[in-house]
Amino acid sequence: MGTITERVRKDKSIGYTAQIRLKQGGRVVHTEAKTFDRKPAAQAWIDKRERELAQPGALESAKAEDPTLAKAIERYIKESKRDVGRTKKQVLDAISAAAIGKMRCSEVGSQAIVQFAQGLDVKPQTAGNYISHLAAVFNIARPAWGYPLDMQAMDDARKVMKRLGTTSKSAQRDRRPTLDELDRILKHFQGIRTRRPDSAPMVNLTAFAIFSTRRLDEMLRIEWRDFDEAGGRVLVRDLKHPGQKIGNDVWCDLVPEAIRIIKAQPRLDDRIFPYGTDAVGMAFTRACQFLEIVDLHMHDMRHEGTSRLFEMGWNIPHVAAVTGHRSWTSLKRYTHIRQTGDKFAGWKWLDIIAPPVQQ
């Protein structure tokens, strides 16, 4: 016999949790529950499920493993051969700790997903990232492990959230540093390096990020064996890609300035830049805060370097060979840039980082 329990949600709305408990030989052999916005819908579900469970073999099928969403996420992280990534893991951990994480997989319907997203105190772009990472678990759970996570429920929820504006795609950043801002930042880093010679060479790293157009984590993974000086290129391992990251190793062209910077680095490690992503990123953030330079991120150096190539008159295929973009569509945003020449022609900091060889 099913029961219906009335519950008050965090948003003060009323939910009706329908629960079915089946006994055999005096002990409970199966239980499942689902929450509805209306009591008649909850009762209809109980009636329907009780009829279904009365069919031959239905109870055995219903006894299939139905862990909490948090357990499914835990298994996804543990068994994924691809690097989940620090940010994605933080997001999945946050979902596990939320109320939705405590729900059984069979209970996580489109309403629960929408309510979870609406309860996040973040921008729609960030909420979209949360749901995207959660959808990756849904994609795997049923076909790989038989967990009753309904991908159709996820698809329905995503459509609803897009229409409501709960989620949206990440906004494209257009922030570029001025030469004056770069001069101030690099002078600041130069002073730190003078006082603390063991600190990361942020002058070199910032300049290389511009000229190589590499993302920070990609840049810090490059090893000396990945540098092909004769070919003017570098092997970027695990290049970021929507469908594939691990194993997506791509040869990317290097502009002469980037080659000069690499050749000027001491061989301290297998990696050309043997430093931590978090430490380098935070050093750049702290410098901008100290110098009161507003809304400038380390990742904006990639945008600066890409914009520079278009300003120098390069076409999309030529630029893509440097940036590593597999699809040229994402580079079309730069086609409005007029050819104005090289912003960094005669840039003094390049000679400081990599002094020209005397003939």
C-alpha positions in Angstrom: 0.0 0.0 0.0 1.4 3.4 -1.0 1.5 6.5 1.2 1.6 10.2 0.4 3.4 12.6 2.6 3.0 16.4 2.3 6.3 18.3 2.5 7.1 22.1 2.5 10.0 22.8 0.2 12.7 25.5 0.7 10.9 27.8 -1.6 7.7 27.4 0.6 5.9 25.5 -2.1 4.2 22.2 -1.2 5.4 18.8 -2.5 3.7 15.5 -2.2 6.0 12.5 -1.8 4.5 9.3 -2.9 6.1 6.2 -1.4 5.6 2.5 -2.1 6.8 -0.2 0.3 6.4 -3.9 -0.6 6.8 -6.7 1.9 7.5 -10.4 1.5 7.5 -12.7 4.6 7.1 -9.8 6.9 10.0 -7.8 5.7 10.3 -4.9 3.3 11.8 -6.1 0.0 11.3 -3.0 -2.1 10.7 0.7 -1.6 10.6 3.6 -4.0 9.4 7.2 -3.8 8.7 10.2 -6.0 7.7 13.7 -5.3 4.9 15.6 -7.2 3.5 19.1 -7.1 -0.1 17.8 -6.9 -1.6 15.2 -4.6 -3.7 13.6 -7.4 -0.6 13.1 -9.5 1.1 11.4 -6.5 -1.8 9.1 -6.1 -2.0 8.3 -9.8 1.7 7.3 -9.7 1.1 5.0 -6.8 -1.7 3.3 -8.5 0.3 2.9 -11.7 3.4 1.6 -10.0 1.5 -0.9 -7.9 -0.1 -2.3 -11.0 3.3 -2.5 -12.8 5.0 -4.1 -9.8 2.2 -6.8 -9.7 3.3 -8.0 -13.1 5.5 -11.2 -13.3 9.2 -10.3 -13.0 8.5 -6.6 -12.3 9.6 -6.8 -8.7 12.9 -8.4 -9.5 13.6 -5.7 -12.1 12.7 -3.0 -9.6 15.2 -4.4 -7.1 18.0 -3.4 -9.5 20.5 -1.1 -7.9 19.2 2.4 -7.3 21.8 4.4 -5.4 21.7 8.0 -4.5 22.8 10.5 -7.1 25.8 11.3 -4.9 26.9 7.6 -5.2 26.4 7.7 -8.9 28.6 10.8 -9.1 31.2 9.2 -6.9 31.4 6.2 -9.2 31.6 8.4 -12.2 34.6 10.3 -10.8 36.3 7.1 -9.7 35.9 5.1 -12.9 36.4 7.9 -15.4 39.6 7.2 -17.3 39.6 10.8 -18.5 40.8 13.5 -16.2 37.7 14.9 -14.6 39.5 18.2 -14.0 39.6 20.3 -10.8 36.7 22.6 -11.7 34.4 19.8 -12.8 35.1 17.8 -9.7 34.4 20.8 -7.5 31.0 21.2 -9.3 30.1 17.5 -9.0 31.1 17.5 -5.3 28.8 20.5 -4.7 25.9 18.6 -6.4 26.6 15.6 -4.3 26.4 17.7 -1.1 23.1 19.3 -2.2 19.7 17.9 -1.5 19.4 16.5 -5.0 22.5 14.4 -4.2 20.7 12.6 -1.5 17.8 11.5 -3.8 17.7 8.0 -5.3 18.6 7.9 -9.0 15.0 6.9 -9.8 13.7 10.0 -8.0 15.7 12.5 -10.0 13.3 13.7 -12.5 13.2 16.9 -14.6 11.4 18.9 -11.8 14.2 18.0 -9.3 16.9 19.1 -11.8 15.2 22.4 -12.6 14.6 23.1 -8.9 18.3 22.4 -8.1 19.4 24.8 -10.8 17.0 27.5 -9.7 18.3 27.2 -6.2 21.9 27.9 -7.2 23.0 31.4 -6.3 25.0 31.8 -9.4 24.9 33.4 -12.9 22.9 31.5 -15.6 26.2 30.7 -17.3 27.6 29.0 -14.2 24.3 27.2 -13.6 24.6 25.9 -17.2 28.1 24.5 -16.4 26.7 22.7 -13.3 24.0 21.1 -15.4 26.4 20.2 -18.2 28.7 18.4 -15.8 25.7 16.6 -14.2 24.4 15.6 -17.6 27.7 13.7 -18.2 26.9 11.5 -15.2 23.4 10.9 -16.7 24.9 9.9 -20.0 26.9 7.1 -18.4 24.8 5.8 -15.4 22.1 3.8 -17.1 24.0 2.2 -20.0 27.1 1.5 -18.0 25.8 0.6 -14.6 22.1 0.1 -14.9 21.4 3.0 -12.6 17.9 4.5 -13.2 18.9 8.0 -14.2 16.6 9.2 -16.9 18.4 11.0 -19.7 15.1 12.1 -21.1 14.4 13.9 -17.8 17.7 15.7 -18.2 16.9 16.7 -21.7 13.5 18.0 -20.7 15.0 19.9 -17.8 17.6 21.6 -20.0 14.9 22.8 -22.4 12.8 24.2 -19.6 15.8 25.9 -18.0 17.0 27.5 -21.2 13.5 28.9 -21.9 13.3 30.3 -18.3 16.7 31.8 -18.5 17.9 29.7 -15.6 20.9 28.5 -17.7 22.7 30.0 -20.6 25.9 29.6 -22.5 29.1 31.3 -21.2 29.5 34.8 -22.3 32.5 35.5 -24.6 35.1 37.8 -23.0 36.5 40.6 -25.0 38.9 42.1 -22.4 42.3 42.9 -23.8 45.2 44.4 -21.8 46.7 47.7 -23.0 50.4 48.0 -23.4 50.5 50.3 -20.4 48.7 47.7 -18.2 51.1 45.0 -19.4 54.0 47.3 -18.6 52.7 47.9 -15.0 52.0 44.2 -14.5 55.4 43.0 -15.8 57.3 45.7 -13.7 55.4 44.4 -10.7 56.4 40.8 -11.5 60.0 41.8 -12.2 60.2 43.4 -8.7 58.8 40.2 -7.0 61.3 38.1 -9.0 64.2 40.3 -7.9 63.2 40.0 -4.2 62.3 36.3 -4.5 64.4 34.6 -7.2 62.7 31.2 -6.4 59.2 32.6 -7.4 57.6 31.7 -10.7 58.9 33.8 -13.6 55.6 35.6 -14.2 57.1 38.0 -16.7 58.1 35.0 -19.0 54.8 33.2 -18.4 52.6 36.2 -19.1 54.5 37.0 -22.3 54.5 33.3 -23.5 50.7 33.1 -22.8 50.3 36.0 -25.3 52.6 34.9 -28.0 51.7 31.2 -27.8 47.9 31.8 -27.3 48.0 28.8 -25.0 45.6 28.3 -22.1 47.4 28.3 -18.7 47.1 24.6 -18.0 48.2 23.6 -21.5 51.2 25.9 -21.3 52.4 24.5 -18.0 52.1 20.9 -19.3 54.5 21.4 -22.2 57.7 19.4 -21.9 61.0 20.0 -23.6 60.5 16.9 -25.7 57.3 18.5 -27.1 59.2 21.4 -28.5 60.1 21.1 -32.2 62.3 24.1 -32.8 63.2 23.1 -36.4 59.5 22.7 -37.2 58.5 25.9 -35.3 55.8 24.1 -33.4 55.0 22.5 -30.0 52.9 19.4 -29.1 50.1 20.5 -26.9 48.9 17.5 -24.9 45.3 17.1 -23.9 44.2 20.2 -25.8 40.8 21.4 -24.5 38.0 20.1 -26.7 34.2 19.8 -26.0 34.1 16.0 -26.8 37.6 15.0 -26.0 40.3 16.3 -23.7 42.5 13.4 -22.6 44.6 12.0 -25.4 43.7 15.0 -27.7 47.4 15.8 -28.4 47.8 18.5 -31.1 50.8 20.1 -32.8 50.4 23.8 -32.8 52.6 26.3 -34.6 54.7 28.8 -32.7 55.3 32.4 -33.7 59.0 33.5 -33.5 58.5 35.4 -30.3 57.2 32.3 -28.5 60.2 30.3 -29.8 62.6 32.9 -28.4 60.9 32.7 -25.0 61.1 28.9 -24.9 64.8 28.9 -25.8 65.5 31.5 -23.1 64.2 29.2 -20.3 66.5 27.2 -18.1 66.1 23.4 -18.1 65.0 22.8 -14.6 62.6 20.0 -15.2 61.0 17.8 -17.9 58.5 20.7 -18.3 59.5 24.0 -19.9 57.5 25.8 -17.2 57.5 23.6 -14.1 55.0 25.6 -12.1 51.5 25.0 -10.7 48.4 26.3 -12.4 46.8 27.6 -9.2 49.9 29.4 -8.1 50.4 31.1 -11.5 46.8 32.0 -11.9 46.6 33.5 -8.4 49.8 35.5 -8.8 48.3 37.2 -11.9 45.0 37.9 -10.0 46.8 39.3 -7.0 49.0 41.5 -9.2 45.9 43.0 -10.9 44.2 43.6 -7.6 47.3 45.3 -6.2 47.7 47.5 -9.2 43.9 48.2 -9.3 43.7 46.9 -12.9 40.0 45.9 -13.3 38.6 42.8 -14.9 41.7 41.3 -16.4 42.4 37.6 -16.1 45.4 35.4 -17.1 43.2 33.7 -19.7 42.7 37.1 -21.4 46.3 36.8 -22.6 45.1 34.0 -25.0 42.5 36.4 -26.4 45.1 39.1 -26.7 47.5 36.8 -28.6 44.8 35.6 -31.0 43.6 39.2 -31.7 47.2 40.2 -32.4 47.5 37.6 -35.2 44.3 38.9 -36.9 45.6 42.5 -36.6 48.7 41.3 -38.4 46.6 40.2 -41.3 46.6 36.5 -40.7 43.6 34.5 -42.0 41.5 32.0 -40.0 43.4 28.8 -41.1 46.8 30.4 -40.3 45.6 31.5 -36.9 43.9 28.1 -36.1 47.3 26.4 -36.7 48.6 28.5 -33.8 45.6 28.5 -31.4 44.8 24.8 -32.0 41.1 25.5 -32.8 39.8 22.4 -34.6 36.6 24.2 -35.7 37.0 27.6 -37.4 33.6 28.7 -36.2 34.8 29.9 -32.9 37.4 32.1 -34.6 34.8 33.9 -36.7 34.2 36.3 -33.7 37.6 37.8 -34.6 36.9 38.5 -38.3 35.7 42.0 -37.5 39.2 43.0 -36.4 40.9 45.3 -38.8 44.5 44.8 -40.0 46.4 47.4 -38.0 49.9 45.9 -37.7 51.8 44.3 -34.8 50.9 45.8 -31.5 54.0 44.2 -30.0 56.6 45.3 -32.6 59.7 46.4 -30.8 58.2 45.5 -27.4 61.0 46.0 -24.8 59.9 43.1 -22.6 60.7 40.5 -25.2 64.3 41.6 -25.2 64.3 41.5 -21.4 63.0 38.0 -21.4 65.0 36.7 -24.3 67.9 39.0 -25.2 68.7 38.9 -28.9 71.8 36.9 -29.8 74.8 39.0 -30.6 76.3 38.3 -34.0 
